[in-house]
Amino acid sequence: MKKKKSYRREKKNLAELNTKEKMDKLQVTLDHIEKELEENVNYIQNELPKKWYSEEKLKKREEEKPVEKTEKVTSKKELERLQKISSYIEKKLNRNIDYLQKDIPKSLPSGSDKLIKERKKVLAEITATRKLIESLEKERIKLEKEVFEKEAEEQTAELKQFEESVGEKLSKNVNMFKAKKKKKEIQKKSKKKIPAIKPKVKISEQELAKLQASLDKLNKELELVK
């Protein structure tokens, strides 16, 4: 009987030790999660605005908190970077939420009020961070829309400019074509030879000599009359 009692006592002590180790591990895990969340929140609230806002805007932001409006970002790279940060934080938060909601409750012993409070605290921070991510996502969508509209305007302006330049070139080409055509027509007309007037009645050389003689005779008579 004594052996059984000692064995039971030893088993109980071992169970208590295991529970304590589990509690310590859970505490370390919760501290780690809390630290990571604080770093994420700190980065989103303090570091990101420094990259997005000008100095004047940052001063205004410090004076009037919270500030809803943000400086317009019209760069695709900035939007992609914002998307990557949001996705990274979202992924990490989802992993932490799954761990807090599914894994920790399974291993928590009864009466661990401190850990339950810590868990609630961390979950509250996660909710706050999630809201911040939602606002960032809204801002990203807004900025993406602005970038799209700006690009559409630029493309429309470029297309208009291109059409105008093409129109000018076409009108020049048409005018040049018309001028060349007119020039060719004038050249053709100038090259045309005037046809020689051919007598309808054919006269022989003898008859022509007679006519010439009679013409000379008439001329002499006219001179005498004068």
C-alpha positions as CSV (number, residue, x, y, z in Angstrom):
1,M,0.0,0.0,0.0
2,K,2.8,2.4,0.8
3,K,4.3,1.9,-2.6
4,K,1.0,2.7,-4.3
5,K,0.7,5.9,-2.2
6,S,4.2,7.1,-3.1
7,Y,3.6,6.3,-6.8
8,R,0.4,8.4,-6.7
9,R,2.1,11.3,-5.0
10,E,5.0,11.1,-7.5
11,K,2.5,11.1,-10.4
12,K,0.7,14.1,-9.0
13,N,3.9,16.0,-8.5
14,L,4.9,15.2,-12.1
15,A,1.5,16.4,-13.4
16,E,1.8,19.7,-11.4
17,L,5.3,20.1,-12.8
18,N,4.1,19.5,-16.4
19,T,1.2,22.0,-15.8
20,K,3.7,24.6,-14.5
21,E,6.0,24.1,-17.5
22,K,3.0,24.5,-19.9
23,M,2.0,27.7,-18.1
24,D,5.5,29.1,-18.4
25,K,5.7,28.2,-22.1
26,L,2.3,29.7,-22.7
27,Q,3.4,32.9,-20.9
28,V,6.5,33.1,-23.1
29,T,4.4,32.6,-26.2
30,L,1.9,35.3,-25.1
31,D,4.7,37.7,-24.3
32,H,6.2,37.0,-27.7
33,I,2.9,37.6,-29.5
34,E,2.2,40.8,-27.5
35,K,5.7,42.1,-28.4
36,E,5.2,41.4,-32.1
37,L,1.8,43.0,-32.1
38,E,3.2,46.1,-30.3
39,E,6.0,46.3,-32.9
40,N,3.5,46.0,-35.8
41,V,1.1,48.6,-34.3
42,N,4.1,50.9,-33.6
43,Y,5.4,50.5,-37.1
44,I,2.0,51.2,-38.7
45,Q,1.3,54.2,-36.5
46,N,4.8,55.8,-36.3
47,E,7.1,54.5,-39.0
48,L,4.9,54.2,-42.1
49,P,3.6,57.8,-41.8
50,K,7.2,59.1,-42.0
51,K,7.6,57.5,-45.4
52,W,4.2,58.7,-46.7
53,Y,3.8,62.2,-45.3
54,S,5.8,65.4,-45.7
55,E,7.2,67.1,-42.6
56,E,4.4,69.7,-42.5
57,K,1.8,67.0,-42.7
58,L,3.5,65.0,-39.9
59,K,3.4,68.1,-37.7
60,K,-0.2,68.6,-38.4
61,R,-0.9,65.0,-37.8
62,E,0.8,65.3,-34.4
63,E,-1.2,68.4,-33.5
64,E,-4.6,67.0,-34.6
65,K,-5.0,63.3,-33.9
66,P,-6.6,61.3,-35.4
67,V,-6.2,62.6,-38.9
68,E,-8.4,60.9,-41.5
69,K,-6.9,62.4,-44.6
70,T,-3.5,61.3,-45.9
71,E,-1.2,62.7,-48.5
72,K,-2.0,61.5,-52.0
73,V,0.3,58.8,-53.3
74,T,0.4,58.6,-57.0
75,S,3.0,55.9,-57.4
76,K,2.3,52.2,-58.3
77,K,5.4,51.2,-56.3
78,E,4.0,52.9,-53.1
79,L,0.7,51.1,-53.6
80,E,2.4,47.7,-54.1
81,R,4.5,48.3,-51.0
82,L,1.4,49.2,-49.0
83,Q,-0.3,46.1,-50.2
84,K,2.6,43.9,-49.2
85,I,2.7,45.4,-45.7
86,S,-1.0,44.9,-45.3
87,S,-0.9,41.3,-46.5
88,Y,2.1,40.5,-44.3
89,I,0.4,42.0,-41.1
90,E,-2.9,40.3,-42.0
91,K,-1.3,36.9,-42.4
92,K,0.6,37.2,-39.2
93,L,-2.5,38.4,-37.3
94,N,-4.5,35.5,-38.6
95,R,-1.9,33.0,-37.5
96,N,-1.8,34.6,-34.0
97,I,-5.6,34.7,-33.8
98,D,-5.8,31.0,-34.8
99,Y,-3.2,30.2,-32.1
100,L,-5.0,32.2,-29.4
101,Q,-8.4,31.0,-30.2
102,K,-7.8,27.3,-31.0
103,D,-4.5,26.1,-29.5
104,I,-4.1,28.1,-26.2
105,P,-7.7,27.4,-24.8
106,K,-7.0,23.6,-25.2
107,S,-3.9,23.7,-23.1
108,L,-5.0,26.3,-20.5
109,P,-5.7,24.8,-17.1
110,S,-8.7,25.9,-15.1
111,G,-8.3,29.0,-12.9
112,S,-5.6,30.6,-15.1
113,D,-7.2,34.1,-14.8
114,K,-3.9,35.9,-15.6
115,L,-3.5,34.2,-18.9
116,I,-7.1,34.7,-19.9
117,K,-6.8,38.4,-19.2
118,E,-3.6,38.5,-21.2
119,R,-5.4,36.7,-24.0
120,K,-8.2,39.2,-24.0
121,K,-5.7,42.1,-24.0
122,V,-3.9,40.6,-27.0
123,L,-7.2,40.0,-28.8
124,A,-8.2,43.6,-28.2
125,E,-4.9,44.7,-29.7
126,I,-5.4,42.4,-32.7
127,T,-8.9,43.9,-33.2
128,A,-7.5,47.4,-33.1
129,T,-4.7,46.4,-35.6
130,R,-7.3,44.8,-37.8
131,K,-9.3,48.0,-37.9
132,L,-6.1,49.9,-38.8
133,I,-5.5,47.4,-41.6
134,E,-9.0,47.9,-42.9
135,S,-8.5,51.7,-43.0
136,L,-5.2,51.2,-44.8
137,E,-6.9,48.9,-47.3
138,K,-9.6,51.6,-47.9
139,E,-6.9,54.2,-48.4
140,R,-5.0,51.8,-50.8
141,I,-8.2,51.3,-52.9
142,K,-8.7,55.1,-53.0
143,L,-5.1,55.7,-54.0
144,E,-5.3,53.0,-56.7
145,K,-8.4,54.7,-58.1
146,E,-6.6,58.0,-58.2
147,V,-3.6,56.5,-59.9
148,F,-5.9,54.8,-62.5
149,E,-7.8,58.1,-63.2
150,K,-4.5,60.0,-63.5
151,E,-3.1,57.4,-65.9
152,A,-6.3,57.5,-68.0
153,E,-6.1,61.3,-68.2
154,E,-2.4,61.1,-69.3
155,Q,-3.2,58.5,-71.9
156,T,-6.2,60.5,-73.2
157,A,-4.0,63.6,-73.5
158,E,-1.2,61.6,-75.3
159,L,-3.8,60.1,-77.7
160,K,-5.2,63.6,-78.4
161,Q,-1.8,65.0,-79.0
162,F,-1.0,62.0,-81.3
163,E,-4.2,62.5,-83.3
164,E,-3.5,66.2,-83.7
165,S,0.1,65.5,-84.9
166,V,-1.2,62.8,-87.3
167,G,-4.0,65.2,-88.5
168,E,-1.4,67.9,-89.2
169,K,0.9,65.5,-91.1
170,L,-2.1,64.2,-93.1
171,S,-3.2,67.7,-94.1
172,K,0.3,68.6,-95.1
173,N,0.6,65.4,-97.1
174,V,-2.8,66.1,-98.8
175,N,-1.8,69.6,-99.7
176,M,1.6,68.4,-101.0
177,F,-0.2,65.8,-103.1
178,K,-2.6,68.4,-104.5
179,A,0.3,70.7,-105.3
180,K,2.3,68.0,-107.0
181,K,-0.7,66.9,-109.0
182,K,-1.3,70.5,-110.2
183,K,2.3,71.0,-111.0
184,K,2.2,67.8,-113.2
185,E,-0.9,69.0,-115.0
186,I,0.8,72.4,-115.8
187,Q,3.9,70.6,-117.0
188,K,1.8,68.4,-119.3
189,K,0.1,71.4,-120.7
190,S,3.3,73.3,-121.3
191,K,4.8,70.2,-123.1
192,K,2.0,70.1,-125.6
193,K,3.2,71.2,-129.1
194,I,1.1,73.6,-131.2
195,P,0.1,71.8,-134.4
196,A,1.3,73.3,-137.7
197,I,-1.3,74.8,-139.9
198,K,-1.5,72.8,-143.0
199,P,-3.1,74.3,-146.2
200,K,-6.2,72.6,-147.3
201,V,-5.5,73.3,-151.1
202,K,-2.4,71.8,-152.5
203,I,-0.4,74.1,-155.0
204,S,2.3,73.0,-157.3
205,E,5.6,74.8,-157.6
206,Q,4.9,76.0,-161.2
207,E,1.5,77.5,-160.2
208,L,3.2,79.1,-157.2
209,A,5.9,80.6,-159.5
210,K,3.1,82.0,-161.8
211,L,1.3,83.5,-158.8
212,Q,4.5,85.1,-157.6
213,A,5.1,86.6,-161.1
214,S,1.6,88.0,-161.3
215,L,2.1,89.4,-157.7
216,D,5.3,91.2,-158.8
217,K,3.6,92.6,-161.8
218,L,0.7,94.0,-159.7
219,N,3.2,95.5,-157.3
220,K,5.0,97.4,-160.2
221,E,1.7,98.7,-161.5
222,L,0.8,100.0,-158.0
223,E,4.1,101.8,-157.8
224,L,3.4,103.5,-161.2
225,V,0.0,104.6,-160.1
226,K,1.5,106.2,-157.0
